[in-house]
């Protein structure tokens, strides 16, 4: 059977890993800043009207409740990724670039 396991190696083990950890921390900070900006644009709180998720298909993206989705429908900075019963997954175009870098 196919068991997916993820192993984590301490970044202090290798200088190259330490540099990658630093880059990942920077990207994580940038993604969180985008998440905060999206929540601010929607005039809602993080975790309520908009939630940051990591999708196996789309990577880092924000799920916006159907109620709050109406507020961003006309904003061209957002792209609809999918519509579900529990909300709409959207990604800000800048967030997409950062998410791709984080996955690398």
MARZASE-863720 format. One record per residue (C-alpha): residue in three letters; x, y, z. Coordinates in Angstrom, 2 decimals. Each point is the difference from the previous one (the first is absolute). Layout:
REM residues N
<atom><rest>ALA</rest><x>X</x><y>Y</y><z>Z</z></atom>
...
This chain:
REM residues 104
<atom><rest>UNK</rest><x>0.00</x><y>0.00</y><z>0.00</z></atom>
<atom><rest>UNK</rest><x>1.16</x><y>3.55</y><z>-0.70</z></atom>
<atom><rest>UNK</rest><x>0.83</x><y>1.71</y><z>3.28</z></atom>
<atom><rest>UNK</rest><x>0.95</x><y>3.63</y><z>-0.37</z></atom>
<atom><rest>UNK</rest><x>2.49</x><y>0.92</y><z>2.68</z></atom>
<atom><rest>UNK</rest><x>1.76</x><y>3.30</y><z>0.47</z></atom>
<atom><rest>UNK</rest><x>3.35</x><y>0.09</y><z>1.73</z></atom>
<atom><rest>UNK</rest><x>1.36</x><y>3.18</y><z>1.51</z></atom>
<atom><rest>UNK</rest><x>3.72</x><y>0.54</y><z>0.35</z></atom>
<atom><rest>UNK</rest><x>1.20</x><y>2.64</y><z>2.44</z></atom>
<atom><rest>UNK</rest><x>1.16</x><y>3.06</y><z>-1.86</z></atom>
<atom><rest>UNK</rest><x>3.08</x><y>0.15</y><z>2.25</z></atom>
<atom><rest>UNK</rest><x>1.22</x><y>-3.27</y><z>-1.55</z></atom>
<atom><rest>UNK</rest><x>1.23</x><y>1.68</y><z>-3.17</z></atom>
<atom><rest>UNK</rest><x>0.77</x><y>3.60</y><z>-0.99</z></atom>
<atom><rest>UNK</rest><x>-2.04</x><y>-0.39</y><z>-3.21</z></atom>
<atom><rest>UNK</rest><x>-2.99</x><y>-1.15</y><z>2.04</z></atom>
<atom><rest>UNK</rest><x>0.38</x><y>3.02</y><z>2.27</z></atom>
<atom><rest>UNK</rest><x>-0.20</x><y>2.28</y><z>-3.05</z></atom>
<atom><rest>UNK</rest><x>-3.09</x><y>-1.83</y><z>-1.29</z></atom>
<atom><rest>UNK</rest><x>-1.63</x><y>0.29</y><z>3.45</z></atom>
<atom><rest>UNK</rest><x>0.66</x><y>3.74</y><z>-0.05</z></atom>
<atom><rest>UNK</rest><x>-1.55</x><y>0.31</y><z>-3.48</z></atom>
<atom><rest>UNK</rest><x>-3.03</x><y>-2.05</y><z>1.07</z></atom>
<atom><rest>UNK</rest><x>-0.46</x><y>2.18</y><z>3.09</z></atom>
<atom><rest>UNK</rest><x>0.14</x><y>3.13</y><z>-2.18</z></atom>
<atom><rest>UNK</rest><x>-2.57</x><y>-1.40</y><z>-2.44</z></atom>
<atom><rest>UNK</rest><x>-2.25</x><y>-1.11</y><z>2.85</z></atom>
<atom><rest>UNK</rest><x>0.12</x><y>3.54</y><z>1.36</z></atom>
<atom><rest>UNK</rest><x>-0.87</x><y>1.43</y><z>-3.44</z></atom>
<atom><rest>UNK</rest><x>-2.91</x><y>-2.43</y><z>-0.41</z></atom>
<atom><rest>UNK</rest><x>-1.32</x><y>0.95</y><z>3.45</z></atom>
<atom><rest>UNK</rest><x>0.30</x><y>3.70</y><z>-0.90</z></atom>
<atom><rest>UNK</rest><x>-2.06</x><y>-0.65</y><z>-3.18</z></atom>
<atom><rest>UNK</rest><x>-2.55</x><y>-1.89</y><z>2.10</z></atom>
<atom><rest>UNK</rest><x>-0.27</x><y>2.97</y><z>2.36</z></atom>
<atom><rest>UNK</rest><x>-0.36</x><y>2.36</y><z>-2.98</z></atom>
<atom><rest>UNK</rest><x>-2.78</x><y>-2.13</y><z>-1.51</z></atom>
<atom><rest>UNK</rest><x>-1.89</x><y>-0.07</y><z>3.31</z></atom>
<atom><rest>UNK</rest><x>0.41</x><y>3.79</y><z>0.24</z></atom>
<atom><rest>UNK</rest><x>-1.30</x><y>0.51</y><z>-3.55</z></atom>
<atom><rest>UNK</rest><x>-3.03</x><y>-2.13</y><z>0.82</z></atom>
<atom><rest>UNK</rest><x>-0.52</x><y>1.88</y><z>3.27</z></atom>
<atom><rest>UNK</rest><x>-0.07</x><y>-3.28</y><z>1.92</z></atom>
<atom><rest>UNK</rest><x>2.17</x><y>-1.88</y><z>2.47</z></atom>
<atom><rest>UNK</rest><x>2.52</x><y>-2.66</y><z>-0.92</z></atom>
<atom><rest>UNK</rest><x>-1.55</x><y>-3.37</y><z>0.73</z></atom>
<atom><rest>UNK</rest><x>-3.58</x><y>1.26</y><z>-0.24</z></atom>
<atom><rest>UNK</rest><x>-0.99</x><y>1.37</y><z>-3.41</z></atom>
<atom><rest>UNK</rest><x>3.24</x><y>-1.14</y><z>-1.62</z></atom>
<atom><rest>UNK</rest><x>2.22</x><y>-2.98</y><z>0.83</z></atom>
<atom><rest>UNK</rest><x>3.50</x><y>-0.81</y><z>-1.20</z></atom>
<atom><rest>UNK</rest><x>0.21</x><y>-3.58</y><z>-1.25</z></atom>
<atom><rest>UNK</rest><x>2.54</x><y>-2.21</y><z>-1.71</z></atom>
<atom><rest>UNK</rest><x>-1.65</x><y>-1.88</y><z>-2.83</z></atom>
<atom><rest>UNK</rest><x>1.73</x><y>-2.99</y><z>-1.61</z></atom>
<atom><rest>UNK</rest><x>-1.14</x><y>1.38</y><z>-3.36</z></atom>
<atom><rest>UNK</rest><x>0.37</x><y>3.79</y><z>0.44</z></atom>
<atom><rest>UNK</rest><x>2.61</x><y>0.32</y><z>2.75</z></atom>
<atom><rest>UNK</rest><x>-0.48</x><y>2.92</y><z>2.42</z></atom>
<atom><rest>UNK</rest><x>-3.33</x><y>1.69</y><z>-0.62</z></atom>
<atom><rest>UNK</rest><x>-2.77</x><y>1.77</y><z>1.89</z></atom>
<atom><rest>UNK</rest><x>-3.46</x><y>-1.43</y><z>0.43</z></atom>
<atom><rest>UNK</rest><x>-2.57</x><y>2.77</y><z>0.17</z></atom>
<atom><rest>UNK</rest><x>-3.47</x><y>-0.62</y><z>1.41</z></atom>
<atom><rest>UNK</rest><x>-2.85</x><y>0.35</y><z>-2.45</z></atom>
<atom><rest>UNK</rest><x>-1.23</x><y>3.03</y><z>1.93</z></atom>
<atom><rest>UNK</rest><x>3.35</x><y>1.79</y><z>-0.29</z></atom>
<atom><rest>UNK</rest><x>0.67</x><y>-1.18</y><z>-3.56</z></atom>
<atom><rest>UNK</rest><x>-2.38</x><y>2.63</y><z>-1.34</z></atom>
<atom><rest>UNK</rest><x>2.43</x><y>2.67</y><z>1.21</z></atom>
<atom><rest>UNK</rest><x>2.87</x><y>-1.26</y><z>-2.15</z></atom>
<atom><rest>UNK</rest><x>-1.88</x><y>-1.25</y><z>-3.04</z></atom>
<atom><rest>UNK</rest><x>0.79</x><y>3.13</y><z>-2.02</z></atom>
<atom><rest>UNK</rest><x>3.60</x><y>0.43</y><z>1.17</z></atom>
<atom><rest>UNK</rest><x>2.36</x><y>-0.98</y><z>-2.80</z></atom>
<atom><rest>UNK</rest><x>2.89</x><y>-0.76</y><z>2.40</z></atom>
<atom><rest>UNK</rest><x>-1.77</x><y>-3.23</y><z>1.01</z></atom>
<atom><rest>UNK</rest><x>-0.49</x><y>-3.15</y><z>-2.00</z></atom>
<atom><rest>UNK</rest><x>-2.73</x><y>-2.57</y><z>0.77</z></atom>
<atom><rest>UNK</rest><x>1.56</x><y>-3.44</y><z>0.37</z></atom>
<atom><rest>UNK</rest><x>-3.09</x><y>-1.98</y><z>0.96</z></atom>
<atom><rest>UNK</rest><x>-3.46</x><y>0.39</y><z>1.45</z></atom>
<atom><rest>UNK</rest><x>-1.15</x><y>-2.34</y><z>2.73</z></atom>
<atom><rest>UNK</rest><x>-2.88</x><y>-0.28</y><z>2.41</z></atom>
<atom><rest>UNK</rest><x>2.09</x><y>1.48</y><z>2.83</z></atom>
<atom><rest>UNK</rest><x>1.42</x><y>2.89</y><z>-2.01</z></atom>
<atom><rest>UNK</rest><x>2.01</x><y>1.17</y><z>-2.97</z></atom>
<atom><rest>UNK</rest><x>3.73</x><y>-0.60</y><z>-0.30</z></atom>
<atom><rest>UNK</rest><x>1.71</x><y>3.09</y><z>-1.32</z></atom>
<atom><rest>UNK</rest><x>3.58</x><y>0.91</y><z>-0.53</z></atom>
<atom><rest>UNK</rest><x>1.46</x><y>3.43</y><z>-0.33</z></atom>
<atom><rest>UNK</rest><x>2.32</x><y>0.01</y><z>-3.00</z></atom>
<atom><rest>UNK</rest><x>2.98</x><y>1.14</y><z>2.14</z></atom>
<atom><rest>UNK</rest><x>-0.80</x><y>-2.71</y><z>2.55</z></atom>
<atom><rest>UNK</rest><x>0.21</x><y>-2.60</y><z>-2.77</z></atom>
<atom><rest>UNK</rest><x>3.61</x><y>0.95</y><z>-0.79</z></atom>
<atom><rest>UNK</rest><x>0.99</x><y>-0.22</y><z>3.66</z></atom>
<atom><rest>UNK</rest><x>-1.78</x><y>-3.32</y><z>0.46</z></atom>
<atom><rest>UNK</rest><x>1.88</x><y>-1.50</y><z>-2.96</z></atom>
<atom><rest>UNK</rest><x>3.32</x><y>1.17</y><z>1.49</z></atom>
<atom><rest>UNK</rest><x>-0.93</x><y>-1.51</y><z>3.38</z></atom>
<atom><rest>UNK</rest><x>-0.79</x><y>-3.36</y><z>-1.57</z></atom>
<atom><rest>UNK</rest><x>3.39</x><y>-0.12</y><z>-1.77</z></atom>
